[in-house]
Amino acid sequence: MKQKIKKLYDFSNSWTGTVIIVLLVIFFIAQAFVIPSGSMKRTLLIGDHLFVKKFSYGIPIPHIPWLEWPVLPDFRGDGHLIDGPKPKRGDIVVFRYPKNIKVHYVKRCVALGGDEILFQEKKLYIHFREGDEWIKKHYPKNKIYKILDKLWVLNPYMPKYPGIQYDKNVNLFREMIMYFNAGQLAMQPMMIDGLPKYPGLNINAFYYKVPSGKFFMMGDNRSHSDDSRFWGSVPYRDIVGKPWFIYFSWDKNYKIRWNRIGRSINQLQTHKKYIDKNVSLK
């Protein structure tokens, strides 16, 4: 037994052993990512270095880092070696951008397959697939609205996650009209009775129903996020994992953010003291 342990120890200290162990960790346990954009401000900041828990939603097909070449075939057809729990509403998720799977995105899952979404300027309404009685049981009356003969929840993740923000200087609704006219929007424009109207416009909302088995992702920096509103839902095969904790962070001036290092993502997204209101949303 001691001889086997010694051989294993010697192997782990060799270059080959070190590379294999590191790859196994990256493939199946945790992988390092850096937040490159501001779509999750003020929850996750540009310059946050974090570990992603790779086994949160099953075991995804391993890919060679940087090259993003799959190591094994997709035997199951769902991008995973082992199936696992699916992302829940409110989870922050790391996934492959459906239009370019070599690129990783980090967003919040706001809706599941079967959920319906209405978006107005700075207002997100969701009709959850569980139905009206479930909505009345789980949300306060002041957040529930009756629209199109069913109940919808207004901004269901606010204020639970204080990092979710809308930029008061941006009218995203009008920008979304331009994206729709250019064929670059997944949501459909509608005129819905009972919702506020916009002067000079013949629509007052954008609608989307999440396809079965898919996930609707949005950045917490709602006015500056390239997300499912524009390119649609994310299938399970593109789900990579869940952000775990920050191991390093610095700002654009290379000043270290000591108060973020070692913090779990749950701490950062639920405690107001970690939400820096001075961080520009742009």
The 8 nearest C-alpha neighbors of each residue, nearest first, counted from 0:
[[1, 3, 2, 4, 5, 6, 7, 8],
 [2, 0, 4, 3, 5, 6, 7, 8],
 [1, 3, 5, 0, 4, 6, 7, 8],
 [4, 2, 6, 0, 5, 1, 7, 8],
 [3, 5, 7, 1, 2, 6, 8, 0],
 [4, 6, 8, 2, 3, 7, 9, 1],
 [7, 5, 9, 3, 8, 4, 10, 2],
 [6, 8, 4, 10, 5, 9, 11, 3],
 [9, 7, 5, 11, 6, 10, 4, 12],
 [8, 10, 6, 12, 7, 11, 5, 13],
 [9, 11, 7, 16, 13, 12, 8, 6],
 [10, 12, 16, 8, 17, 9, 13, 7],
 [13, 11, 9, 10, 17, 16, 8, 14],
 [12, 14, 16, 10, 15, 11, 17, 9],
 [15, 13, 17, 16, 18, 12, 11, 10],
 [16, 14, 18, 13, 17, 19, 10, 11],
 [15, 17, 11, 10, 13, 19, 18, 14],
 [16, 18, 14, 20, 11, 15, 19, 13],
 [19, 17, 21, 15, 16, 20, 22, 14],
 [20, 18, 16, 22, 17, 21, 23, 15],
 [19, 21, 23, 17, 22, 18, 16, 24],
 [22, 20, 24, 18, 23, 19, 17, 25],
 [23, 21, 25, 19, 24, 20, 26, 18],
 [24, 22, 26, 20, 25, 21, 27, 19],
 [23, 25, 28, 21, 22, 27, 26, 29],
 [26, 24, 30, 22, 29, 23, 27, 28],
 [27, 25, 61, 23, 24, 22, 28, 62],
 [26, 28, 24, 25, 53, 23, 58, 29],
 [29, 27, 24, 53, 25, 52, 54, 26],
 [30, 28, 52, 25, 53, 51, 24, 50],
 [29, 31, 25, 51, 50, 32, 52, 53],
 [30, 32, 50, 49, 51, 29, 33, 48],
 [33, 31, 49, 48, 50, 30, 34, 51],
 [32, 34, 48, 47, 35, 49, 46, 31],
 [33, 35, 45, 47, 46, 36, 48, 44],
 [36, 34, 45, 33, 46, 37, 47, 44],
 [37, 35, 45, 38, 34, 39, 44, 46],
 [36, 38, 40, 39, 45, 44, 280, 220],
 [37, 39, 224, 220, 218, 40, 36, 223],
 [40, 38, 219, 218, 220, 43, 37, 42],
 [41, 39, 42, 220, 37, 43, 44, 38],
 [40, 42, 162, 43, 274, 39, 44, 275],
 [41, 43, 162, 40, 268, 39, 267, 274],
 [44, 42, 39, 40, 41, 47, 45, 34],
 [45, 43, 40, 47, 46, 41, 37, 42],
 [46, 44, 34, 35, 36, 47, 37, 250],
 [45, 47, 249, 248, 34, 250, 44, 48],
 [46, 48, 248, 34, 44, 45, 33, 49],
 [49, 47, 33, 247, 248, 245, 32, 246],
 [50, 48, 245, 32, 244, 246, 31, 47],
 [49, 51, 31, 30, 243, 244, 29, 242],
 [50, 52, 242, 243, 30, 29, 241, 53],
 [51, 53, 29, 241, 240, 243, 54, 55],
 [52, 54, 240, 28, 29, 55, 27, 51],
 [53, 55, 57, 58, 56, 52, 28, 240],
 [56, 54, 240, 53, 52, 57, 241, 84],
 [57, 55, 83, 84, 85, 54, 240, 58],
 [83, 58, 56, 82, 54, 81, 55, 59],
 [57, 59, 81, 54, 79, 80, 27, 53],
 [60, 58, 79, 80, 78, 61, 239, 57],
 [59, 61, 79, 80, 78, 62, 71, 69],
 [62, 60, 26, 70, 69, 59, 63, 71],
 [63, 61, 69, 67, 68, 70, 64, 60],
 [62, 64, 67, 68, 66, 69, 65, 70],
 [63, 65, 67, 66, 62, 68, 25, 22],
 [66, 64, 67, 63, 68, 101, 62, 102],
 [67, 65, 68, 64, 63, 62, 101, 69],
 [68, 66, 63, 62, 65, 64, 101, 69],
 [67, 69, 62, 63, 66, 70, 64, 61],
 [70, 68, 62, 71, 61, 67, 63, 60],
 [69, 71, 62, 61, 68, 63, 72, 60],
 [72, 70, 69, 73, 60, 61, 62, 74],
 [73, 71, 74, 70, 69, 60, 75, 78],
 [72, 74, 76, 75, 78, 71, 60, 79],
 [73, 75, 72, 76, 80, 77, 79, 78],
 [76, 74, 77, 73, 79, 80, 78, 81],
 [75, 77, 73, 74, 78, 236, 79, 72],
 [78, 76, 236, 75, 79, 235, 73, 237],
 [77, 79, 236, 60, 73, 59, 76, 237],
 [80, 78, 59, 60, 81, 58, 77, 82],
 [79, 81, 58, 60, 59, 82, 75, 78],
 [82, 80, 58, 57, 79, 83, 59, 75],
 [81, 83, 57, 79, 58, 80, 84, 56],
 [57, 82, 84, 56, 85, 81, 58, 55],
 [85, 83, 56, 57, 86, 82, 55, 87],
 [84, 86, 56, 87, 83, 235, 57, 55],
 [87, 85, 90, 84, 56, 88, 108, 92],
 [88, 86, 90, 89, 85, 108, 111, 110],
 [87, 89, 109, 108, 90, 110, 86, 111],
 [88, 90, 108, 109, 107, 87, 91, 156],
 [91, 89, 108, 87, 107, 88, 92, 86],
 [90, 92, 107, 106, 108, 241, 89, 242],
 [93, 91, 241, 105, 106, 90, 107, 240],
 [94, 92, 105, 240, 239, 241, 104, 238],
 [95, 93, 238, 239, 237, 104, 103, 92],
 [94, 96, 103, 100, 237, 102, 97, 104],
 [95, 97, 100, 99, 98, 102, 103, 104],
 [98, 96, 99, 100, 95, 233, 237, 234],
 [97, 99, 96, 100, 230, 95, 102, 101],
 [100, 98, 96, 101, 97, 102, 95, 103],
 [99, 101, 95, 96, 102, 97, 98, 103],
 [100, 102, 99, 67, 103, 95, 96, 66],
 [103, 101, 100, 96, 95, 99, 104, 94],
 [104, 102, 95, 94, 96, 101, 93, 105],
 [105, 103, 94, 93, 96, 95, 106, 102],
 [104, 106, 93, 92, 94, 103, 91, 107],
 [107, 105, 218, 217, 91, 216, 92, 104],
 [108, 106, 91, 217, 216, 90, 218, 92],
 [107, 109, 216, 88, 89, 90, 215, 110],
 [108, 110, 88, 89, 215, 216, 107, 217],
 [111, 109, 215, 88, 114, 108, 214, 112],
 [112, 110, 214, 114, 113, 213, 215, 209],
 [111, 113, 211, 209, 210, 212, 213, 114],
 [112, 114, 128, 209, 211, 210, 111, 208],
 [115, 113, 127, 128, 112, 209, 111, 126],
 [116, 114, 208, 126, 125, 207, 209, 113],
 [117, 115, 125, 207, 206, 124, 208, 126],
 [118, 116, 206, 124, 205, 123, 204, 125],
 [119, 117, 123, 205, 204, 122, 124, 116],
 [120, 118, 122, 204, 121, 172, 123, 117],
 [119, 121, 172, 122, 171, 170, 118, 123],
 [122, 120, 119, 165, 123, 118, 171, 221],
 [123, 121, 119, 120, 118, 154, 124, 153],
 [122, 124, 118, 154, 153, 117, 119, 125],
 [123, 125, 153, 117, 152, 151, 116, 154],
 [126, 124, 116, 151, 152, 115, 127, 117],
 [127, 125, 151, 115, 114, 150, 152, 128],
 [126, 128, 114, 129, 125, 130, 115, 134],
 [127, 129, 114, 113, 130, 126, 115, 112],
 [130, 128, 127, 133, 131, 134, 132, 114],
 [131, 129, 128, 133, 132, 127, 134, 126],
 [130, 132, 134, 133, 150, 135, 149, 129],
 [133, 131, 135, 134, 130, 136, 129, 137],
 [134, 132, 136, 131, 135, 130, 129, 137],
 [133, 135, 131, 137, 136, 132, 138, 130],
 [136, 134, 132, 133, 137, 138, 131, 139],
 [135, 137, 133, 134, 138, 132, 139, 131],
 [136, 138, 134, 135, 133, 139, 132, 140],
 [139, 137, 135, 134, 136, 140, 142, 143],
 [140, 138, 141, 142, 143, 137, 135, 136],
 [139, 141, 143, 142, 138, 135, 144, 152],
 [140, 142, 139, 143, 144, 138, 153, 152],
 [141, 143, 153, 140, 152, 139, 144, 138],
 [144, 142, 152, 140, 151, 141, 153, 150],
 [145, 143, 151, 150, 146, 152, 142, 153],
 [144, 146, 150, 149, 148, 151, 147, 143],
 [145, 147, 148, 149, 144, 150, 151, 193],
 [146, 148, 149, 145, 191, 192, 150, 193],
 [149, 147, 146, 145, 150, 151, 144, 131],
 [150, 148, 145, 146, 147, 131, 151, 126],
 [149, 151, 145, 131, 144, 126, 146, 143],
 [150, 152, 126, 125, 144, 143, 124, 145],
 [153, 151, 143, 125, 124, 142, 155, 144],
 [152, 154, 124, 142, 155, 123, 143, 151],
 [153, 155, 123, 157, 156, 124, 122, 152],
 [156, 154, 153, 157, 152, 142, 125, 124],
 [157, 155, 159, 154, 160, 158, 89, 163],
 [158, 156, 159, 154, 155, 160, 161, 163],
 [157, 159, 161, 160, 156, 163, 155, 154],
 [160, 158, 157, 156, 161, 269, 155, 268],
 [159, 161, 269, 158, 162, 268, 157, 156],
 [162, 160, 158, 163, 159, 271, 269, 157],
 [161, 163, 42, 41, 160, 274, 164, 219],
 [164, 162, 219, 161, 220, 160, 157, 41],
 [163, 165, 220, 221, 162, 219, 166, 41],
 [166, 164, 221, 222, 167, 121, 220, 163],
 [165, 167, 168, 169, 222, 164, 280, 221],
 [166, 168, 169, 165, 170, 222, 121, 164],
 [169, 167, 166, 170, 165, 222, 171, 281],
 [170, 168, 166, 167, 171, 222, 165, 223],
 [171, 169, 172, 173, 120, 174, 168, 167],
 [170, 172, 174, 173, 169, 222, 175, 120],
 [173, 171, 175, 120, 174, 170, 119, 176],
 [172, 174, 176, 175, 171, 170, 177, 120],
 [173, 175, 171, 177, 176, 172, 178, 170],
 [176, 174, 178, 172, 177, 173, 171, 179],
 [175, 177, 179, 173, 174, 178, 180, 172],
 [176, 178, 180, 174, 175, 179, 181, 173],
 [177, 179, 175, 183, 181, 176, 180, 184],
 [180, 178, 184, 182, 176, 181, 177, 183],
 [179, 181, 177, 182, 178, 176, 183, 184],
 [182, 180, 178, 179, 183, 177, 184, 176],
 [181, 183, 179, 180, 184, 178, 185, 177],
 [184, 182, 178, 181, 179, 229, 185, 230],
 [183, 185, 229, 179, 178, 186, 182, 230],
 [184, 186, 229, 231, 230, 228, 187, 183],
 [187, 185, 207, 206, 205, 184, 228, 188],
 [186, 188, 206, 205, 207, 189, 185, 184],
 [189, 187, 205, 204, 202, 206, 186, 190],
 [190, 188, 202, 204, 205, 191, 203, 187],
 [189, 191, 202, 203, 204, 201, 192, 188],
 [192, 190, 194, 189, 193, 203, 204, 202],
 [193, 191, 194, 190, 146, 147, 195, 196],
 [192, 194, 191, 195, 146, 147, 145, 196],
 [193, 195, 192, 191, 196, 203, 146, 204],
 [196, 194, 193, 197, 203, 192, 191, 119],
 [197, 195, 203, 194, 198, 202, 200, 190],
 [196, 198, 200, 203, 199, 195, 202, 201],
 [199, 197, 200, 196, 201, 203, 202, 195],
 [198, 200, 197, 201, 196, 202, 203, 173],
 [201, 199, 202, 197, 198, 203, 196, 173],
 [200, 202, 190, 199, 203, 197, 196, 189],
 [203, 201, 190, 189, 200, 204, 188, 196],
 [202, 204, 190, 196, 197, 189, 191, 119],
 [205, 203, 119, 189, 118, 188, 202, 117],
 [204, 206, 188, 118, 187, 117, 186, 189],
 [207, 205, 117, 187, 186, 116, 188, 204],
 [206, 208, 186, 116, 115, 209, 187, 117],
 [209, 207, 115, 114, 116, 210, 113, 206],
 [208, 210, 112, 113, 114, 115, 111, 207],
 [211, 209, 112, 213, 113, 208, 212, 232],
 [210, 212, 112, 213, 113, 209, 111, 214],
 [213, 211, 112, 210, 234, 235, 214, 111],
 [214, 212, 234, 112, 233, 211, 210, 232],
 [213, 215, 111, 233, 232, 110, 112, 216],
 [214, 216, 232, 110, 227, 108, 109, 111],
 [217, 215, 108, 227, 107, 106, 109, 226],
 [218, 216, 226, 107, 106, 227, 108, 219],
 [217, 219, 106, 39, 38, 220, 224, 221],
 [220, 218, 163, 39, 221, 164, 40, 162],
 [219, 221, 38, 39, 40, 164, 218, 223],
 [220, 222, 219, 165, 223, 218, 224, 164],
 [221, 223, 165, 166, 220, 171, 224, 169],
 [224, 222, 221, 220, 38, 281, 225, 37],
 [225, 223, 38, 218, 221, 226, 222, 220],
 [224, 226, 229, 223, 38, 227, 218, 228],
 [225, 227, 217, 228, 224, 229, 216, 230],
 [228, 226, 231, 230, 229, 216, 232, 215],
 [227, 229, 226, 185, 186, 231, 230, 184],
 [228, 230, 184, 185, 227, 226, 183, 231],
 [231, 229, 227, 185, 228, 184, 226, 183],
 [232, 230, 227, 185, 228, 229, 233, 215],
 [231, 233, 215, 214, 227, 213, 234, 209],
 [232, 234, 214, 213, 215, 97, 235, 237],
 [235, 233, 213, 236, 237, 214, 232, 212],
 [234, 236, 238, 237, 213, 77, 233, 212],
 [235, 237, 78, 77, 234, 238, 79, 76],
 [238, 236, 95, 235, 94, 234, 239, 78],
 [237, 239, 94, 235, 236, 240, 95, 93],
 [240, 238, 94, 93, 59, 53, 237, 95],
 [241, 239, 53, 93, 55, 52, 56, 92],
 [240, 242, 92, 52, 51, 93, 55, 243],
 [243, 241, 51, 52, 50, 244, 264, 92],
 [242, 244, 51, 50, 52, 264, 263, 241],
 [243, 245, 263, 264, 49, 262, 50, 261],
 [246, 244, 49, 261, 260, 262, 247, 48],
 [245, 247, 260, 261, 49, 48, 244, 248],
 [248, 246, 48, 260, 245, 47, 49, 249],
 [249, 247, 47, 256, 46, 48, 255, 260],
 [250, 248, 255, 254, 256, 46, 253, 47],
 [249, 251, 253, 252, 254, 46, 255, 45],
 [252, 250, 253, 249, 46, 254, 45, 255],
 [251, 253, 250, 254, 249, 255, 46, 256],
 [254, 252, 250, 249, 251, 255, 46, 248],
 [253, 255, 249, 250, 252, 256, 251, 248],
 [256, 254, 249, 257, 248, 253, 250, 247],
 [257, 255, 249, 248, 258, 259, 254, 260],
 [256, 258, 259, 260, 255, 248, 247, 249],
 [257, 259, 256, 260, 273, 262, 261, 255],
 [260, 258, 257, 262, 256, 261, 245, 248],
 [261, 259, 247, 246, 245, 257, 262, 258],
 [260, 262, 245, 246, 244, 259, 263, 247],
 [263, 261, 260, 259, 244, 245, 266, 264],
 [262, 264, 244, 266, 265, 243, 245, 267],
 [263, 265, 267, 244, 266, 243, 268, 242],
 [264, 266, 268, 263, 267, 269, 262, 243],
 [267, 265, 263, 264, 269, 268, 270, 262],
 [268, 266, 264, 265, 273, 269, 270, 42],
 [267, 269, 265, 42, 266, 160, 270, 264],
 [268, 270, 160, 266, 267, 265, 271, 161],
 [271, 269, 272, 266, 273, 267, 268, 274],
 [270, 272, 274, 273, 161, 269, 162, 268],
 [271, 273, 270, 274, 275, 267, 269, 266],
 [272, 274, 271, 267, 270, 275, 259, 268],
 [275, 273, 271, 272, 41, 162, 276, 42],
 [274, 276, 277, 278, 273, 41, 272, 271],
 [277, 275, 278, 274, 41, 279, 162, 280],
 [276, 278, 275, 279, 274, 280, 41, 40],
 [279, 277, 276, 275, 280, 41, 40, 44],
 [278, 280, 281, 277, 276, 40, 41, 37],
 [279, 281, 278, 40, 166, 220, 37, 223],
 [280, 279, 223, 37, 166, 222, 278, 220]]
